[in-house]
Amino acid sequence: MWKGWSNSGIPPVKCLGSYRLKVQGSCLDVGPSRFTTPKGFLSTLGTLQHENPLGLPRSGSPPQLLRRQRGLPEKRSIRDVRKVIAVSSAKGGVGKSTIAVNLALAFARRGLRSGVLDTDIFGPSIPTLLNLSGEPRLSQNNQLLPLSNYGIKSMSMGYLVDEEAPVVWRGLMVMKAIQQLLHDVDWGGLDILVMDLPPGTGDTQLTITQQIGLDGAVIVSTPQDIALKDAVKGIKMFQKVDVPILGMIQNMSVFTCPNCHESTHLFGSDGVVQACAKHGLNLLGDIPLHSNICSDADRGKPTVVAEPESERAKIFMNIANSLAETLGI
């Protein structure tokens, strides 16, 4: 499907028809994709540049966003989305993406129009968690149309590149891609959008907090000190950029043996509880370490859908109920 790879490190983006990519003097010929164009749309030749890393079609000159001469850019709301929350950890491997998807599904079970946006450009997890694949179509306005499953809408970089293709981009390309995921997706009306943030406190997090007005952030951590150190950095980051922190979720706090039923705190017992007390935050929930949560995620059927009556699913529902009450939805 793709030919003429260069050494630019740019993966083939599965949007549009044919185009030729020129990066730092190297050229990459991209053949026709299986992308389904909207009725009346004519494929044209274009140039994929850092201003349009996802390769979305543009009619005429690209829109010029108003910029301040000094200071931060103007924040914009996401069209047709009432509330936007970020699920963050600043630390990888603590179950943040699994929690983000289960929260989005829990909101949907409440009767809310819910969606999830995967903002991890380098390691997207949402396609696997929702058992989705394929290439998004375009709306009549040349915006990406979300993929749906289990009653929620989703968008991810994982839908736009091959599953095994690494995204080897520098910061500027990442920031532009994030901007397009924020503003070039047609959500079709949502009550709440859950953003799954990647680990860290870098370009992606800064771009999101500067580009849109977040209604709040949820911090996920295990009770372990090494995870909490990074979680606290995430707390400080959101406080610095004036994003309200809705609370913390303690994940993988206790493991109960299915045979002898003895409980063991593998990563400590109350690290997040102490962090909440220290920083004046709400403890939204305490999620146990359970093999079913992992297996449900791996097979693309998260716990809220796979085991809706389980104690684990009820914890996610309680968290979603608390957040919905706080947000007024």
KOLLOMAR-63318 format. One record per residue (C-alpha): x, y, z; residue in three letters. Coordinates in steps of 0.25 Angstrom, whole numbers, padded with zeros to 4 digits, always signed. Each point is the difference from the previous one (the first is absolute). Layout:
N
XYZala;...
END
This chain:
329
+0000+0000+0000met;+0011+0010+0004trp;+0013+0001-0008lys;+0012+0009-0001gly;+0003+0001+0015trp;+0010+0011+0004ser;+0009+0001+0012asn;-0009+0011+0005ser;-0007-0008+0011gly;-0014+0004-0005ile;-0009-0012+0000pro;-0011-0001-0011pro;-0012+0007+0005val;-0013-0008-0005lys;-0007+0013-0005cys;-0004+0005-0014leu;+0004-0006-0013gly;+0014+0003-0006ser;+0010+0010+0004tyr;+0015+0002+0000arg;+0006+0003+0013leu;+0013+0008+0000lys;+0007+0001+0014val;+0014+0006+0001gln;+0004-0002-0014gly;-0005-0015+0000ser;-0013-0004-0008cys;-0010-0010+0004leu;-0010-0005-0011asp;-0013-0005+0007val;-0009-0008-0009gly;-0015+0000+0000pro;-0006-0004+0013ser;-0013-0007+0003arg;-0005+0013+0006phe;-0015+0002-0003thr;-0002+0015-0005thr;-0013+0007+0002pro;-0010+0001-0011lys;+0005+0011-0010gly;+0014+0000+0005phe;+0011+0000-0010leu;+0013-0005+0003ser;+0011+0010-0002thr;+0015+0001+0001leu;+0005+0007+0013gly;+0012+0001+0009thr;+0000-0006+0013leu;+0008+0010+0009gln;+0001+0002+0015his;-0012+0009-0001glu;-0009-0012-0004asn;+0007-0013+0005pro;-0013-0008-0001leu;-0001+0004-0015gly;-0014+0005+0001leu;-0005+0006-0013pro;-0001+0015+0000arg;-0008+0008-0010ser;+0008+0013-0004gly;+0009+0006+0009ser;+0001-0006+0014pro;-0007+0007+0011pro;+0008+0010+0007gln;-0002+0000+0015leu;+0000+0013+0008leu;+0013+0001+0008arg;+0004+0009+0010arg;+0013+0007-0002gln;+0004-0003+0014arg;-0004-0010+0011gly;-0008-0013-0002leu;-0010-0003-0011pro;-0014+0002+0001glu;-0008-0012+0006lys;-0011-0005-0009arg;-0011-0009+0004ser;-0002-0014-0007ile;-0012+0002-0009arg;-0013-0007+0004asp;+0006-0005+0013val;-0005+0005+0014arg;+0010-0005+0010lys;+0015-0005-0002val;+0008-0007+0010ile;+0014-0005+0000ala;+0004-0013+0006val;+0015+0001+0003ser;+0011-0007+0008ser;+0013+0006-0004ala;+0005-0015+0002lys;-0001-0011-0010gly;-0006-0014+0004gly;-0010+0004+0011val;-0012-0004-0008gly;-0004+0014-0004lys;-0006-0003-0014ser;-0008-0012+0005thr;-0006+0009+0011ile;-0002+0011-0011ala;-0008-0009-0009val;-0008-0006+0012asn;-0004+0014+0004leu;-0005+0003-0013ala;-0008-0012-0001leu;-0005+0003+0014ala;-0005+0013-0004phe;-0007-0006-0012ala;-0007-0010+0010arg;-0005+0013+0007arg;-0007+0004-0013gly;+0010+0010-0004leu;+0006+0002-0014arg;+0014-0004+0003ser;+0013-0001-0008gly;+0015-0002+0002val;+0012+0006-0007leu;+0013-0007+0000asp;+0011+0011+0000thr;+0011-0010+0001asp;+0007+0002-0013ile;+0011-0010+0002phe;-0007-0011+0007gly;-0015+0000-0002pro;-0008-0010+0008ser;-0015+0004-0003ile;-0001-0009-0013pro;+0003-0012+0008thr;-0008+0003+0012leu;-0012+0003-0008leu;+0002-0011-0010asn;+0000+0009-0012leu;+0008+0001-0012ser;-0001+0007-0014gly;+0002+0013-0006glu;-0009+0012+0004pro;-0009+0006-0011arg;-0001+0015-0003leu;-0012+0009+0003ser;-0005+0009-0010gln;+0009+0011+0006asn;+0012-0009-0001asn;+0000-0003+0015gln;+0003-0014+0005leu;-0012-0008+0004leu;+0002-0008+0013pro;-0001-0015+0001leu;-0010-0006+0010ser;-0002-0012+0008asn;-0008-0003+0013tyr;-0007+0013-0002gly;+0011+0009+0001ile;+0008+0008-0011lys;+0015+0000-0001ser;+0012+0005-0008met;+0014-0004+0001ser;+0013+0001-0008met;-0001-0015+0000gly;-0011+0001-0010tyr;+0009+0008-0009leu;+0013-0008-0001val;+0003-0015-0002asp;+0000-0007+0013glu;+0014-0004+0000glu;+0005+0013-0006ala;+0008+0009+0010pro;-0003+0015+0000val;+0014+0006+0000val;-0003+0015+0001trp;+0006+0012+0006arg;-0007+0009+0010gly;-0006+0010-0011leu;-0006-0011-0008met;-0006-0006+0013val;-0006+0013+0004met;-0006+0002-0013lys;-0006-0014-0001ala;-0006+0003+0014ile;-0006+0013-0005gln;-0007-0008-0011gln;-0005-0010+0009leu;-0006+0011+0009leu;-0006+0008-0011his;-0002-0008-0012asp;-0009-0011+0005val;-0015+0000-0002asp;-0005-0005+0013trp;-0015+0002-0004gly;-0004+0005+0014gly;+0006-0005+0013leu;-0004+0002+0015asp;+0014-0004+0004ile;+0013-0003-0007leu;+0011-0008+0008val;+0014+0003-0004met;+0010-0011+0002asp;+0013+0007+0002leu;+0014-0006-0002pro;+0010-0001+0011pro;+0008+0012+0003gly;-0001+0015+0001thr;+0005+0004-0013gly;-0004+0005-0014asp;-0013-0007-0001thr;-0005+0004+0014gln;+0004+0014-0002leu;-0007+0001-0014thr;-0013-0005+0005ile;+0000+0009+0012thr;+0003+0012-0008gln;-0009-0004-0012gln;-0013-0003+0007ile;-0007+0003+0013gly;+0000-0013+0008leu;-0012-0001+0010asp;+0009-0008+0009gly;+0011-0011+0002ala;+0000-0013+0006val;+0013-0006+0006ile;+0003-0015+0000val;+0011-0006+0008ser;+0003-0013+0007thr;+0003+0001+0015pro;+0015-0002-0003gln;+0010+0011+0003asp;+0007-0001-0013ile;-0014+0003-0007ala;-0004+0010+0009leu;+0012+0009-0002lys;-0004+0001-0015asp;-0015+0002+0004ala;+0004+0012+0009val;+0007+0006-0012lys;-0013-0001-0008gly;-0008+0006+0011ile;+0010+0012+0000lys;-0001+0001-0015met;-0015+0001+0000phe;+0000+0010+0011gln;+0011+0009-0007lys;-0009+0000-0013val;-0013+0003+0008asp;-0007-0013-0003val;-0009-0004+0012pro;+0004-0014+0006ile;-0013-0008+0002leu;+0007-0010+0008gly;+0009-0013+0000met;-0002-0014-0002ile;+0008-0011+0007gln;+0002-0012-0009asn;+0005-0014+0002met;-0001+0003+0015ser;-0003-0014+0005val;+0001-0015-0006phe;-0010-0010+0006thr;+0005-0014-0003cys;-0012-0008-0007pro;+0004-0013+0007asn;+0003+0004+0015cys;-0007+0013-0001his;+0011+0007+0008glu;+0002+0015-0004ser;+0014+0005-0003thr;+0004+0015-0002his;+0011-0003-0011leu;+0003+0015-0002phe;-0003+0006+0013gly;-0013+0002+0007ser;-0004+0015+0001asp;+0011+0008-0008gly;-0011+0007-0008val;-0008+0003+0012val;+0011+0007+0006gln;+0003+0008-0012ala;-0014+0005-0001cys;+0000+0004+0015ala;+0014+0007-0003lys;-0005+0008-0012his;-0014+0002+0004gly;-0006-0009-0011leu;-0012-0009+0000asn;+0002-0015-0001leu;-0010-0004-0011leu;+0002-0015+0001gly;+0009-0012+0004asp;+0001-0011-0011ile;+0005-0013+0004pro;+0011-0008-0008leu;-0009-0011-0007his;+0004-0009-0011ser;-0014+0002-0007asn;+0003+0015-0002ile;+0012-0004-0007cys;-0006-0011-0009ser;-0012+0008-0003asp;+0008+0012-0005ala;+0009-0010-0008asp;-0012-0006-0007arg;-0006+0014-0003gly;-0012-0001+0009lys;+0003+0009+0012pro;-0006-0004+0014thr;-0012+0009+0000val;-0005-0007-0013val;+0006-0014+0003ala;-0005-0001+0015glu;-0009+0011+0002pro;-0005-0005+0013glu;+0013-0003+0006ser;+0006+0007+0012glu;+0011+0006-0009arg;-0010+0005-0010ala;-0008+0007+0012lys;+0013+0007+0004ile;+0001+0006-0014phe;-0015+0004+0000met;+0002+0006+0014asn;+0011+0009-0005ile;-0007+0004-0013ala;-0012+0004+0009asn;+0008+0008+0009ser;+0007+0007-0012leu;-0013+0002-0007ala;-0006+0007+0012glu;+0012+0009+0002thr;+0000+0004-0015leu;-0015+0002+0000gly;-0004-0010-0011ile;
END
